Amino acid sequence: MIDSELLIRFPQLGELDAVAARHLTEQARPIAAPAGTILARPGEALPHFVFLTRGTVKVRGLSEGGREIVLYRVAAGETCVLSSAALLGHLSLGAELVAESDIAGFALPDSVFQQLMATAPAFRQLIFATFGARLQEIVALLEDVAFRRIDARLAAYLLAQDSARPLSVTHQEIAAELGTAREVVSRQLKEFERRAWVKLTRGQIEIADRDALSQLHTAD
C-alpha cells in the first residue's frame, strides 16, 4: 500500500494499477534533510527521483563566475521538471537544488522511475503534468531578466513581499532572485532610499512609498 502522506500530496498515485503501486511501494525510500542542505549540484547525475511531501526546494542556476539566479521553487506535492528532464534524457543536472526549509519525501531509484514512466500511464501523467506551466514560468523569468530594467524588477520584487513588516533579506539574496549582481541591487536600493521610497537598516528593508514603487513597476 502506498504511504498515506505520499498519496495525500500526490493523489494521482492512487490511479496506479496494483502492479505499479506495489513496485513503487517496495522501492520508494523515505528521505529528509534540514534547511540549507545542497541536495544536488550542477553536472551531477541524479540517482533517484524525489516526491517532496514536506518543505520547499529552491532550484537555482549558477554561472562559472559565481552568479546565481533562482529559477523556481518546488513545494510539497510538486515535481521538479529539471530533475525529471535529466532523468528522462539520461543527462546530468543543469541546476543546483537546495532545501529552503526542512524537507521530507520519498526517493525512487532511477531504474524504477524509468520503468514506471514506460509502463504506468498514471505515473507518466503525474510527471508531465507540470512541465508546460513550469517551462512557461522559466521563459517568463528569462524574458524578465533580458528585457526589463533592473529598477522596475526590483520594485516588483519589493512589492510582492509582505508589506506589514520590514523585509529581512540580504542584498545577495535579492540579487539571486533577480539574476543580477549584489552590487547592482545595493546601488539601486540606495537610489530608492535617496528618493524616500524605502528605508534601509542593517539586514532590513522597509517600504516607505508603495505608490512610487508601483508606478515604476508598471511603467516599464
Backbone bond lengths (Angstrom), bond angles and torsions (degrees), N, CA, C in turn:
res aa  C-N    CA-C-N  psi(-1)  N-CA   C-N-CA  omega(-1)  CA-C   N-CA-C  phi
1 M - - - 1.469 - - 1.531 109.62 -
2 I 1.337 116.06 134.09 1.458 120.67 -179.19 1.529 109.67 -67.49
3 D 1.338 116.26 139.00 1.460 121.81 -179.63 1.529 110.41 -52.24
4 S 1.338 116.10 137.27 1.463 120.97 -175.16 1.526 112.16 -63.50
5 E 1.338 117.50 -39.03 1.466 120.29 179.34 1.521 110.70 -65.03
6 L 1.330 115.94 -37.88 1.461 120.75 177.94 1.528 110.27 -64.65
7 L 1.316 117.19 -40.63 1.466 121.04 179.14 1.523 111.89 -68.54
8 I 1.326 116.70 -35.87 1.465 119.75 178.91 1.525 110.22 -63.91
9 R 1.316 116.72 -43.53 1.466 121.01 -178.23 1.526 112.28 -78.72
10 F 1.326 116.94 -32.29 1.469 121.73 -178.37 1.528 109.01 -127.63
11 P 1.333 117.41 72.71 1.468 120.47 -175.75 1.526 113.70 -61.19
12 Q 1.348 117.13 -20.66 1.467 119.68 179.08 1.525 111.49 -61.67
13 L 1.338 116.85 -24.84 1.463 119.61 179.94 1.522 111.50 -66.03
14 G 1.317 117.24 -19.63 1.453 120.83 176.77 1.516 112.84 -67.94
15 E 1.346 116.99 -13.58 1.460 121.55 179.67 1.528 112.26 -90.73
16 L 1.334 117.89 -2.56 1.467 120.39 177.69 1.522 110.20 -65.42
17 D 1.345 115.90 146.24 1.462 118.19 174.74 1.526 109.25 -71.75
18 A 1.313 116.56 171.21 1.463 121.46 -172.83 1.522 112.25 -60.39
19 V 1.326 117.12 -39.79 1.469 120.74 -178.10 1.526 110.61 -66.62
20 A 1.342 116.78 -47.68 1.463 120.87 -179.44 1.527 110.84 -64.93
21 A 1.329 116.77 -40.79 1.465 120.51 179.70 1.522 111.23 -63.46
22 R 1.322 116.53 -41.00 1.464 119.65 179.10 1.526 110.64 -66.60
23 H 1.327 116.25 -40.53 1.466 120.36 179.73 1.524 110.21 -62.41
24 L 1.332 116.88 -44.52 1.463 120.71 179.61 1.524 110.47 -63.83
25 T 1.324 116.27 -43.75 1.466 120.75 -178.66 1.522 111.86 -62.19
26 E 1.320 116.50 -39.66 1.465 120.63 -177.71 1.522 112.13 -71.96
27 Q 1.337 117.13 -29.47 1.467 120.40 -171.11 1.530 114.42 -102.40
28 A 1.320 118.44 -25.96 1.474 120.65 -178.44 1.524 110.21 -70.40
29 R 1.326 115.96 133.26 1.460 121.61 -178.37 1.526 110.47 -119.86
30 P 1.338 117.97 135.40 1.471 119.87 179.34 1.527 111.43 -66.42
31 I 1.319 115.85 141.25 1.465 122.01 177.35 1.526 108.53 -134.04
32 A 1.325 116.21 159.32 1.468 122.08 176.21 1.518 108.26 -156.17
33 A 1.335 116.11 152.48 1.467 121.10 178.15 1.519 108.69 -155.34
34 P 1.334 117.68 146.02 1.470 120.58 177.88 1.525 111.54 -78.20
35 A 1.314 115.52 162.63 1.464 121.39 177.23 1.524 110.30 -56.05
36 G 1.329 115.85 140.40 1.457 121.43 179.08 1.510 114.54 93.49
37 T 1.317 117.88 -9.96 1.463 120.99 -179.62 1.524 110.43 -69.58
38 I 1.331 116.48 130.44 1.460 120.47 172.61 1.526 107.08 -81.93
39 L 1.303 116.66 113.41 1.461 122.50 -174.35 1.518 112.41 -84.66
40 A 1.321 116.69 -31.32 1.467 121.07 178.54 1.520 108.24 -160.65
41 R 1.327 115.73 148.21 1.463 121.60 -178.14 1.525 110.44 -115.28
42 P 1.348 117.23 157.23 1.460 120.32 177.09 1.531 110.83 -58.10
43 G 1.312 115.76 137.97 1.458 120.81 178.63 1.509 114.36 92.25
44 E 1.327 116.98 -10.34 1.461 120.09 179.76 1.528 110.59 -82.78
45 A 1.328 114.97 148.27 1.463 120.73 171.78 1.522 107.89 -88.25
46 L 1.308 116.52 130.06 1.464 120.26 -177.52 1.529 110.24 -81.04
47 P 1.322 118.10 127.25 1.465 120.52 179.77 1.519 113.08 -84.10
48 H 1.340 117.25 -12.95 1.457 118.84 -176.13 1.530 110.86 -156.85
49 F 1.314 114.28 165.64 1.461 122.79 173.35 1.523 107.72 -103.32
50 V 1.327 116.83 139.98 1.464 120.23 -175.14 1.530 111.12 -113.21
51 F 1.324 115.17 129.59 1.461 122.48 167.36 1.528 106.87 -94.80
52 L 1.326 116.88 111.54 1.465 120.94 -178.05 1.533 109.34 -86.08
53 T 1.326 116.79 119.41 1.469 120.67 -179.17 1.524 112.99 -106.18
54 R 1.327 117.78 -18.58 1.468 121.59 177.48 1.515 109.91 -146.48
55 G 1.344 115.26 142.86 1.460 119.50 175.15 1.514 113.81 91.63
56 T 1.331 114.85 -172.60 1.463 122.61 -177.83 1.522 109.84 -135.66
57 V 1.321 116.03 137.81 1.463 122.44 176.38 1.528 108.57 -113.03
58 K 1.320 116.16 130.79 1.465 121.94 177.27 1.522 109.00 -94.61
59 V 1.329 115.92 131.26 1.466 121.86 179.14 1.521 107.33 -109.61
60 R 1.323 117.45 118.02 1.456 119.74 -175.60 1.521 111.66 -132.28
61 G 1.330 114.19 144.67 1.450 120.95 174.64 1.516 110.01 -91.60
62 L 1.327 116.10 144.89 1.461 121.93 -178.59 1.520 109.73 -125.34
63 S 1.345 116.19 137.13 1.460 120.60 175.79 1.522 109.62 -93.78
64 E 1.324 116.21 165.02 1.465 120.24 178.21 1.521 111.34 -63.25
65 G 1.325 116.75 -26.50 1.458 120.59 179.90 1.518 113.96 -84.62
66 G 1.324 116.69 0.93 1.456 119.59 177.69 1.517 115.21 96.97
67 R 1.338 117.39 -3.22 1.465 120.02 176.33 1.518 109.09 -70.25
68 E 1.327 116.35 152.70 1.458 120.11 178.83 1.512 110.21 -139.07
69 I 1.328 114.99 157.88 1.451 121.32 174.78 1.520 108.22 -144.85
70 V 1.311 115.83 134.43 1.460 120.67 177.45 1.528 107.92 -78.54
71 L 1.327 116.35 116.63 1.459 121.39 -178.61 1.525 111.39 -80.99
72 Y 1.301 116.53 -46.05 1.465 121.87 176.80 1.517 108.73 -171.80
73 R 1.314 115.43 175.28 1.463 121.80 176.62 1.524 109.40 -122.34
74 V 1.315 115.21 146.68 1.462 121.40 177.14 1.524 107.86 -110.26
75 A 1.320 116.61 119.00 1.464 121.69 178.46 1.524 109.73 -97.68
76 A 1.315 116.02 167.19 1.458 120.63 177.66 1.526 109.98 -56.11
77 G 1.327 116.05 133.54 1.454 120.88 -178.53 1.511 113.67 90.41
78 E 1.341 117.50 -1.44 1.462 122.25 177.21 1.523 109.66 -110.99
79 T 1.331 115.74 162.42 1.458 120.62 176.63 1.521 109.67 -114.35
80 C 1.319 116.63 154.61 1.468 122.67 179.53 1.520 108.66 -92.61
81 V 1.334 117.00 111.97 1.462 119.97 -174.33 1.526 112.21 -67.98
82 L 1.330 118.32 -32.97 1.464 119.44 178.62 1.521 110.89 -68.41
83 S 1.321 117.03 -36.05 1.466 120.31 175.51 1.523 110.13 -66.47
84 S 1.329 116.65 -44.32 1.463 120.64 178.87 1.523 110.69 -61.00
85 A 1.345 116.19 -44.27 1.463 120.31 -179.15 1.524 111.29 -63.76
86 A 1.338 116.66 -39.79 1.466 120.16 179.00 1.526 110.87 -63.68
87 L 1.319 117.08 -42.48 1.463 120.43 179.27 1.523 110.96 -67.72
88 L 1.320 117.18 -43.79 1.459 120.65 -178.30 1.522 111.85 -65.15
89 G 1.329 116.60 -37.27 1.460 120.34 -178.94 1.508 114.54 -92.95
90 H 1.337 116.60 3.49 1.473 121.77 -176.73 1.531 109.99 53.05
91 L 1.326 114.71 46.18 1.460 122.34 -177.61 1.523 110.28 -114.17
92 S 1.329 115.37 162.40 1.463 119.53 172.67 1.522 109.00 -77.66
93 L 1.306 116.05 157.28 1.462 121.51 -177.77 1.524 110.50 -70.26
94 G 1.331 116.31 140.33 1.454 120.31 -178.66 1.513 114.35 -102.07
95 A 1.323 117.69 12.68 1.462 121.31 -178.32 1.518 109.39 -150.01
96 E 1.330 115.31 173.11 1.464 121.04 176.84 1.525 108.83 -105.71
97 L 1.330 115.81 136.44 1.459 121.68 178.35 1.519 108.82 -109.18
98 V 1.324 116.93 124.39 1.464 122.33 -176.90 1.526 109.39 -127.88
99 A 1.319 116.55 134.41 1.465 120.55 174.92 1.522 108.76 -71.82
100 E 1.323 116.78 111.98 1.465 120.25 -179.04 1.525 110.77 -79.51
101 S 1.313 116.11 -23.98 1.461 123.04 174.47 1.526 106.99 -138.15
102 D 1.313 117.23 176.62 1.461 118.96 171.92 1.527 107.93 -59.85
103 I 1.321 116.47 134.63 1.462 119.38 -176.17 1.522 110.86 -125.77
104 A 1.320 115.09 160.26 1.461 122.47 173.22 1.520 107.72 -149.67
105 G 1.308 115.91 155.69 1.454 119.70 -179.75 1.508 111.17 179.21
106 F 1.327 114.64 -158.25 1.459 121.20 179.81 1.525 108.73 -134.50
107 A 1.326 116.07 134.39 1.461 122.13 179.99 1.521 109.37 -102.48
108 L 1.325 115.31 130.01 1.459 122.08 179.17 1.524 108.42 -111.97
109 P 1.338 119.36 121.96 1.466 121.04 -178.23 1.522 112.18 -54.73
110 D 1.318 116.20 147.67 1.458 122.33 -178.96 1.526 111.62 -52.39
111 S 1.328 117.22 -44.30 1.467 120.32 -177.36 1.526 111.66 -61.67
112 V 1.321 117.17 -38.18 1.467 121.10 178.91 1.527 110.01 -72.30
113 F 1.328 116.38 -39.53 1.465 121.02 175.73 1.524 110.04 -56.16
114 Q 1.332 117.00 -47.89 1.465 121.10 -179.01 1.528 110.94 -63.08
115 Q 1.308 117.06 -40.82 1.461 120.72 -179.06 1.526 111.52 -65.58
116 L 1.334 116.58 -43.84 1.459 119.82 179.34 1.528 111.46 -67.69
117 M 1.319 117.39 -35.70 1.464 120.16 176.12 1.524 110.45 -61.61
118 A 1.323 116.91 -35.21 1.464 121.43 -176.62 1.526 113.05 -81.26
119 T 1.327 117.37 -26.79 1.469 119.56 -169.83 1.526 115.12 -119.77
120 A 1.328 118.65 -14.18 1.467 120.64 -173.78 1.531 111.13 -119.75
121 P 1.337 118.54 101.19 1.472 121.22 -179.07 1.530 113.48 -56.27
122 A 1.330 117.76 -38.38 1.468 119.99 -179.28 1.523 111.02 -64.78
123 F 1.324 116.73 -35.83 1.465 120.81 178.30 1.527 109.68 -69.25
124 R 1.337 116.58 -42.94 1.472 120.28 178.00 1.521 110.75 -59.20
125 Q 1.320 115.79 -44.26 1.460 119.71 -178.90 1.525 111.31 -61.84
126 L 1.325 116.58 -39.37 1.465 120.96 177.73 1.527 110.84 -60.97
127 I 1.321 116.94 -45.33 1.466 121.01 -176.45 1.528 111.43 -67.97
128 F 1.339 116.52 -41.20 1.459 119.55 -175.15 1.530 113.26 -84.78
129 A 1.329 117.21 -11.09 1.469 120.47 -173.64 1.523 112.98 -58.30
130 T 1.321 117.62 -36.94 1.471 120.12 -174.68 1.529 113.58 -97.54
131 F 1.346 117.62 -1.50 1.459 119.48 -175.81 1.521 112.14 -59.11
132 G 1.337 116.72 -51.39 1.461 119.76 -175.24 1.513 112.94 -60.73
133 A 1.327 116.54 -49.69 1.465 120.64 -177.80 1.521 111.32 -63.81
134 R 1.332 117.03 -40.47 1.465 120.10 -177.49 1.524 110.91 -69.77
135 L 1.326 117.09 -39.61 1.462 119.76 178.97 1.527 110.80 -65.64
136 Q 1.324 116.95 -38.21 1.465 119.79 175.75 1.526 110.81 -62.18
137 E 1.317 115.59 -37.93 1.465 121.00 178.65 1.530 110.66 -63.44
138 I 1.333 116.80 -41.99 1.461 120.58 -179.73 1.523 110.56 -68.45
139 V 1.337 117.27 -41.74 1.464 120.79 178.32 1.528 110.23 -61.78
140 A 1.330 117.27 -42.36 1.467 120.79 178.39 1.523 110.99 -62.07
141 L 1.328 116.55 -38.68 1.462 120.55 177.82 1.524 110.66 -63.94
142 L 1.328 116.99 -45.16 1.463 120.57 -179.70 1.526 111.17 -63.83
143 E 1.327 116.97 -39.22 1.465 120.13 176.67 1.525 110.59 -64.32
144 D 1.313 115.97 -39.47 1.462 121.17 178.67 1.523 110.62 -60.71
145 V 1.329 115.85 -46.75 1.466 121.30 -179.20 1.521 110.81 -65.11
146 A 1.330 116.22 -39.74 1.460 120.25 -173.52 1.527 113.37 -78.36
147 F 1.331 117.16 -34.72 1.457 118.86 -166.84 1.532 115.64 -117.75
148 R 1.323 119.18 -14.31 1.463 119.45 -179.07 1.522 111.05 -101.14
149 R 1.321 116.26 145.33 1.459 120.84 178.40 1.520 110.06 -66.52
150 I 1.327 115.25 148.53 1.463 119.83 -176.72 1.524 111.44 -66.60
151 D 1.340 118.65 -33.46 1.464 119.06 -179.69 1.529 111.05 -64.95
152 A 1.332 116.85 -40.26 1.462 120.50 178.72 1.523 111.09 -68.21
153 R 1.328 116.81 -38.19 1.463 120.43 179.63 1.529 110.95 -69.07
154 L 1.325 116.58 -37.67 1.464 120.06 177.13 1.528 110.32 -66.61
155 A 1.319 116.81 -40.70 1.465 120.27 177.42 1.527 110.39 -60.66
156 A 1.332 116.63 -42.96 1.466 120.78 179.32 1.522 110.90 -63.12
157 Y 1.327 116.35 -40.61 1.469 120.28 178.99 1.525 110.81 -62.23
158 L 1.323 116.94 -46.54 1.466 120.77 -178.76 1.526 111.23 -63.55
159 L 1.327 116.16 -40.84 1.461 120.07 -178.91 1.527 112.08 -66.92
160 A 1.322 116.42 -26.50 1.467 120.60 -178.35 1.525 112.66 -77.66
161 Q 1.332 116.84 -12.06 1.460 120.36 -178.33 1.531 110.56 -86.86
162 D 1.302 115.47 168.71 1.470 121.76 179.16 1.526 109.46 -68.70
163 S 1.326 116.28 115.72 1.468 119.95 -176.11 1.525 112.87 -86.55
164 A 1.328 117.40 -2.13 1.464 119.84 -177.11 1.519 111.94 -72.15
165 R 1.302 117.46 -20.92 1.463 120.82 179.66 1.526 108.77 -145.08
166 P 1.334 117.98 159.71 1.463 120.88 178.58 1.528 111.05 -57.69
167 L 1.317 115.16 146.21 1.460 121.47 -179.31 1.525 109.39 -83.57
168 S 1.322 116.59 121.13 1.466 121.68 178.08 1.522 108.62 -96.21
169 V 1.309 116.43 98.27 1.461 121.51 -177.02 1.524 108.15 -158.16
170 T 1.318 116.99 147.82 1.460 120.47 178.14 1.523 110.19 -85.96
171 H 1.317 115.34 160.01 1.456 119.86 177.21 1.527 110.25 -64.24
172 Q 1.328 117.49 -32.48 1.457 121.01 177.90 1.527 111.10 -65.73
173 E 1.313 117.01 -39.38 1.471 120.42 178.76 1.524 111.09 -65.84
174 I 1.326 116.65 -39.49 1.465 119.54 176.46 1.522 110.01 -65.20
175 A 1.328 116.66 -42.04 1.462 120.91 179.25 1.524 110.94 -58.44
176 A 1.327 116.78 -40.26 1.466 120.65 179.00 1.522 111.04 -65.52
177 E 1.325 116.74 -37.86 1.461 119.95 178.49 1.529 111.13 -66.62
178 L 1.326 116.50 -33.82 1.465 121.02 -175.03 1.519 113.15 -96.80
179 G 1.333 117.49 -8.67 1.459 120.11 179.81 1.512 113.35 70.49
180 T 1.326 116.86 41.08 1.457 121.09 179.44 1.522 109.17 -136.88
181 A 1.324 116.99 -173.85 1.462 121.07 -178.75 1.530 110.43 -89.18
182 R 1.319 115.40 151.95 1.464 120.59 179.33 1.517 111.04 -58.38
183 E 1.346 116.54 -39.94 1.458 120.51 -178.05 1.529 111.32 -61.79
184 V 1.321 116.11 -35.54 1.466 120.51 179.43 1.527 110.04 -65.61
185 V 1.327 116.39 -44.07 1.461 120.87 178.86 1.525 110.62 -63.48
186 S 1.329 116.83 -45.54 1.466 120.62 -179.40 1.521 111.07 -60.40
187 R 1.321 116.34 -43.31 1.460 120.80 -179.54 1.532 110.79 -64.57
188 Q 1.313 116.46 -41.72 1.459 119.47 -178.48 1.529 111.92 -70.54
189 L 1.324 116.65 -37.14 1.466 119.74 176.66 1.524 111.24 -64.69
190 K 1.322 116.30 -37.81 1.463 120.01 176.80 1.531 110.49 -62.00
191 E 1.332 115.36 -38.54 1.460 119.27 177.93 1.531 110.45 -66.93
192 F 1.322 117.02 -40.60 1.470 120.25 176.23 1.530 110.49 -61.77
193 E 1.322 116.19 -39.23 1.463 120.27 179.15 1.523 110.34 -66.26
194 R 1.317 116.88 -40.92 1.464 120.81 179.64 1.526 110.57 -60.53
195 R 1.321 116.16 -34.03 1.462 120.88 179.67 1.534 112.30 -86.12
196 A 1.325 116.10 2.38 1.474 122.35 179.63 1.524 112.40 66.09
197 W 1.322 116.00 29.50 1.467 120.50 176.46 1.524 111.35 -87.67
198 V 1.332 116.59 -28.47 1.465 121.53 178.12 1.520 108.73 -138.15
199 K 1.329 115.10 162.05 1.459 122.09 172.03 1.524 107.55 -118.75
200 L 1.325 116.02 127.84 1.459 121.02 -177.20 1.518 110.30 -108.17
201 T 1.309 115.81 128.07 1.461 122.23 169.86 1.518 106.79 -129.42
202 R 1.319 116.89 174.07 1.460 119.66 -176.14 1.533 110.95 -60.34
203 G 1.323 115.37 114.31 1.462 121.03 176.18 1.510 115.13 75.93
204 Q 1.340 117.81 7.10 1.457 119.64 -178.30 1.522 111.35 -139.56
205 I 1.325 114.88 150.34 1.461 122.38 176.57 1.523 107.64 -131.12
206 E 1.319 116.24 126.26 1.462 120.92 178.59 1.523 109.12 -115.86
207 I 1.311 116.57 127.74 1.462 120.58 178.09 1.523 109.26 -74.79
208 A 1.333 115.93 126.59 1.465 121.04 -178.62 1.526 112.29 -107.05
209 D 1.332 117.01 -24.40 1.468 120.32 -178.47 1.532 108.62 -142.26
210 R 1.322 116.79 88.45 1.461 121.09 -179.02 1.526 111.44 -65.88
211 D 1.317 117.25 -35.58 1.462 120.11 -178.43 1.525 111.08 -61.91
212 A 1.325 116.69 -43.04 1.466 120.29 -179.75 1.526 110.63 -64.55
213 L 1.325 116.42 -43.29 1.463 119.94 178.30 1.525 110.93 -64.53
214 S 1.313 116.69 -38.42 1.461 120.84 179.54 1.523 111.18 -65.53
215 Q 1.322 116.79 -40.70 1.460 120.30 178.06 1.523 110.77 -63.61
216 L 1.324 116.64 -41.08 1.460 120.50 178.29 1.521 110.30 -64.49
217 H 1.319 116.36 -43.20 1.462 121.57 -178.69 1.521 111.47 -61.92
218 T 1.328 117.45 -44.23 1.465 120.80 -175.53 1.523 112.99 -82.75
219 A 1.329 117.80 -18.63 1.465 120.69 -177.61 1.517 112.14 -75.65
220 D 1.348 117.75 -25.22 1.467 120.73 -175.32 1.522 110.44 -77.33
